[in-house]
Amino acid sequence: MGSPKYSDADCPFCDWPQMLPVLLEQGENFYIIAARFALFPGHILINSRAHLPCIGALPPTHLAELEQMRLLVRRFLNDEYGKASFWENGASYQHVPHMHLHGMPVHQELPTPEMVRTYPVSGISDLPAWYAQHGPYHYLQGELGTYVMRPGFDV
């Protein structure tokens, strides 16, 4: 899976003083921030406190808290923007190799089946098994469903 670009010591998501100005909410194992390099207004990140590459690498005991955080972000995005989708680069093509789930006020659009291999999943609770069996992934959740995609697609 390659060596990470950052270690715990120099990971921007592990640098708490840097996160405080954009901190929106925090829990025992996760925190929510306004994306510092937002793609558009309302772009939010849910980050793990532990320096792990993706949701698939999280301990199973952390998944319920992550789902609660995701529901909180979804409620906010739906209330403020009328739409919510989630995306994670599961240890694939990450600028920062530290678990971060993007919450975005956009309508989900799936690439056509000819362009990408998509696999329906029930939610984030399926990601550890997927990651253990297949390795890196892309995760997409929105009004059209919840999917895992194999890296290397050409969209």
C-alpha positions as a Markdown table, in Angstrom:
| # | Residue | x | y | z |
|---|---|---|---|---|
| 1 | Met | 0.0 | 0.0 | 0.0 |
| 2 | Gly | 3.0 | 2.2 | -0.1 |
| 3 | Ser | 4.6 | 4.3 | 2.6 |
| 4 | Pro | 2.6 | 7.3 | 3.8 |
| 5 | Lys | 3.6 | 10.8 | 2.8 |
| 6 | Tyr | 3.4 | 12.0 | 6.4 |
| 7 | Ser | 4.2 | 10.4 | 9.8 |
| 8 | Asp | 2.3 | 11.2 | 12.9 |
| 9 | Ala | 4.8 | 13.9 | 13.7 |
| 10 | Asp | 4.3 | 16.0 | 10.5 |
| 11 | Cys | 0.8 | 15.0 | 9.5 |
| 12 | Pro | -1.4 | 18.2 | 9.2 |
| 13 | Phe | -4.4 | 16.4 | 10.6 |
| 14 | Cys | -2.5 | 15.3 | 13.7 |
| 15 | Asp | -1.4 | 18.9 | 14.4 |
| 16 | Trp | -4.1 | 20.0 | 16.9 |
| 17 | Pro | -3.1 | 23.8 | 17.1 |
| 18 | Gln | -3.5 | 24.0 | 13.4 |
| 19 | Met | -7.0 | 22.4 | 13.5 |
| 20 | Leu | -8.5 | 24.6 | 16.3 |
| 21 | Pro | -9.5 | 27.6 | 14.1 |
| 22 | Val | -11.6 | 25.3 | 11.8 |
| 23 | Leu | -12.8 | 22.8 | 14.5 |
| 24 | Leu | -16.6 | 22.4 | 14.4 |
| 25 | Glu | -17.2 | 19.4 | 16.6 |
| 26 | Gln | -15.2 | 16.7 | 18.4 |
| 27 | Gly | -15.8 | 13.3 | 19.9 |
| 28 | Glu | -13.7 | 10.6 | 21.5 |
| 29 | Asn | -12.2 | 9.3 | 18.3 |
| 30 | Phe | -13.1 | 11.8 | 15.6 |
| 31 | Tyr | -13.4 | 15.5 | 15.0 |
| 32 | Ile | -15.2 | 17.6 | 12.4 |
| 33 | Ile | -13.6 | 20.6 | 10.7 |
| 34 | Ala | -14.4 | 23.0 | 7.9 |
| 35 | Ala | -12.2 | 22.0 | 5.0 |
| 36 | Arg | -9.2 | 24.4 | 4.9 |
| 37 | Phe | -8.9 | 23.9 | 1.1 |
| 38 | Ala | -12.6 | 23.6 | 0.5 |
| 39 | Leu | -13.8 | 22.7 | -3.0 |
| 40 | Phe | -16.9 | 24.8 | -2.4 |
| 41 | Pro | -18.8 | 26.4 | 0.5 |
| 42 | Gly | -20.0 | 23.8 | 3.0 |
| 43 | His | -17.2 | 21.3 | 2.4 |
| 44 | Ile | -16.6 | 19.6 | 5.7 |
| 45 | Leu | -14.1 | 16.9 | 6.8 |
| 46 | Ile | -14.6 | 14.2 | 9.5 |
| 47 | Asn | -11.1 | 13.1 | 10.6 |
| 48 | Ser | -9.9 | 10.3 | 12.9 |
| 49 | Arg | -7.8 | 11.3 | 15.9 |
| 50 | Ala | -5.7 | 8.2 | 15.3 |
| 51 | His | -3.2 | 8.5 | 12.4 |
| 52 | Leu | -4.7 | 5.8 | 10.2 |
| 53 | Pro | -4.9 | 5.8 | 6.4 |
| 54 | Cys | -8.7 | 5.3 | 6.0 |
| 55 | Ile | -12.0 | 4.2 | 7.4 |
| 56 | Gly | -11.2 | 0.6 | 6.4 |
| 57 | Ala | -8.2 | 0.7 | 8.8 |
| 58 | Leu | -10.3 | 1.9 | 11.8 |
| 59 | Pro | -10.9 | -0.4 | 14.7 |
| 60 | Pro | -14.5 | -1.8 | 14.5 |
| 61 | Thr | -15.3 | -0.2 | 17.9 |
| 62 | His | -14.9 | 3.3 | 16.3 |
| 63 | Leu | -17.4 | 2.8 | 13.4 |
| 64 | Ala | -20.6 | 3.6 | 15.5 |
| 65 | Glu | -19.1 | 7.0 | 16.5 |
| 66 | Leu | -18.0 | 7.7 | 13.0 |
| 67 | Glu | -21.6 | 7.0 | 11.8 |
| 68 | Gln | -23.0 | 9.4 | 14.4 |
| 69 | Met | -20.6 | 12.1 | 13.2 |
| 70 | Arg | -21.5 | 11.4 | 9.6 |
| 71 | Leu | -25.2 | 11.8 | 10.4 |
| 72 | Leu | -24.6 | 15.1 | 12.2 |
| 73 | Val | -22.8 | 16.4 | 9.1 |
| 74 | Arg | -25.5 | 15.1 | 6.8 |
| 75 | Arg | -28.2 | 16.8 | 8.8 |
| 76 | Phe | -26.3 | 20.1 | 8.7 |
| 77 | Leu | -25.6 | 19.9 | 5.0 |
| 78 | Asn | -29.2 | 18.9 | 4.2 |
| 79 | Asp | -30.6 | 21.7 | 6.4 |
| 80 | Glu | -28.2 | 24.4 | 5.1 |
| 81 | Tyr | -27.8 | 23.4 | 1.4 |
| 82 | Gly | -30.5 | 20.8 | 0.7 |
| 83 | Lys | -28.1 | 18.1 | -0.3 |
| 84 | Ala | -25.3 | 15.9 | 1.1 |
| 85 | Ser | -22.9 | 13.4 | -0.2 |
| 86 | Phe | -19.8 | 11.8 | 1.3 |
| 87 | Trp | -16.5 | 10.7 | -0.3 |
| 88 | Glu | -13.4 | 9.0 | 1.0 |
| 89 | Asn | -10.2 | 8.1 | -0.8 |
| 90 | Gly | -9.6 | 5.0 | 1.1 |
| 91 | Ala | -5.8 | 4.9 | 1.2 |
| 92 | Ser | -5.8 | 5.8 | -2.5 |
| 93 | Tyr | -4.7 | 9.1 | -4.1 |
| 94 | Gln | -4.8 | 10.9 | -0.7 |
| 95 | His | -3.0 | 14.3 | -0.4 |
| 96 | Val | -2.8 | 13.6 | 3.3 |
| 97 | Pro | -2.7 | 9.9 | 4.2 |
| 98 | His | -4.8 | 10.3 | 7.3 |
| 99 | Met | -8.5 | 9.1 | 7.5 |
| 100 | His | -10.8 | 11.9 | 6.4 |
| 101 | Leu | -14.3 | 11.6 | 5.1 |
| 102 | His | -15.5 | 14.5 | 2.9 |
| 103 | Gly | -19.0 | 15.8 | 3.6 |
| 104 | Met | -20.1 | 17.9 | 0.6 |
| 105 | Pro | -23.3 | 19.8 | -0.3 |
| 106 | Val | -23.5 | 18.2 | -3.7 |
| 107 | His | -25.8 | 15.7 | -5.5 |
| 108 | Gln | -24.1 | 12.4 | -5.9 |
| 109 | Glu | -23.3 | 11.4 | -9.4 |
| 110 | Leu | -22.0 | 7.9 | -10.3 |
| 111 | Pro | -19.7 | 7.4 | -13.2 |
| 112 | Thr | -21.2 | 5.0 | -15.8 |
| 113 | Pro | -20.5 | 1.3 | -15.3 |
| 114 | Glu | -18.3 | 1.3 | -18.4 |
| 115 | Met | -16.0 | 3.9 | -16.8 |
| 116 | Val | -15.6 | 2.5 | -13.3 |
| 117 | Arg | -16.1 | -0.7 | -11.3 |
| 118 | Thr | -18.6 | 0.2 | -8.6 |
| 119 | Tyr | -19.8 | -2.2 | -5.8 |
| 120 | Pro | -22.8 | -1.4 | -3.6 |
| 121 | Val | -22.2 | -1.6 | 0.1 |
| 122 | Ser | -24.5 | -0.9 | 3.1 |
| 123 | Gly | -22.4 | 1.8 | 4.6 |
| 124 | Ile | -19.1 | 2.6 | 6.4 |
| 125 | Ser | -19.4 | -0.6 | 8.5 |
| 126 | Asp | -18.6 | -2.6 | 5.3 |
| 127 | Leu | -15.3 | -0.7 | 4.7 |
| 128 | Pro | -12.9 | -2.6 | 7.1 |
| 129 | Ala | -13.8 | -6.0 | 5.4 |
| 130 | Trp | -13.4 | -4.5 | 1.9 |
| 131 | Tyr | -10.1 | -2.9 | 2.8 |
| 132 | Ala | -8.8 | -6.1 | 4.4 |
| 133 | Gln | -9.8 | -8.1 | 1.3 |
| 134 | His | -9.2 | -5.7 | -1.6 |
| 135 | Gly | -7.0 | -2.9 | -0.3 |
| 136 | Pro | -7.4 | 0.8 | -1.3 |
| 137 | Tyr | -10.8 | 2.0 | -2.4 |
| 138 | His | -12.9 | 5.1 | -3.1 |
| 139 | Tyr | -16.1 | 5.4 | -1.0 |
| 140 | Leu | -19.2 | 7.4 | -2.2 |
| 141 | Gln | -22.4 | 7.8 | -0.3 |
| 142 | Gly | -25.4 | 10.0 | -1.4 |
| 143 | Glu | -29.0 | 10.0 | -2.5 |
| 144 | Leu | -28.3 | 7.4 | -5.2 |
| 145 | Gly | -26.8 | 4.9 | -2.8 |
| 146 | Thr | -23.6 | 3.8 | -1.2 |
| 147 | Tyr | -20.7 | 2.4 | -3.2 |
| 148 | Val | -17.1 | 1.4 | -3.1 |
| 149 | Met | -15.1 | 1.9 | -6.3 |
| 150 | Arg | -11.8 | 0.3 | -7.2 |
| 151 | Pro | -8.9 | 2.8 | -7.6 |
| 152 | Gly | -7.6 | 3.5 | -11.0 |
| 153 | Phe | -10.9 | 4.5 | -12.6 |
| 154 | Asp | -10.8 | 7.1 | -15.4 |
| 155 | Val | -13.5 | 9.6 | -14.7 |
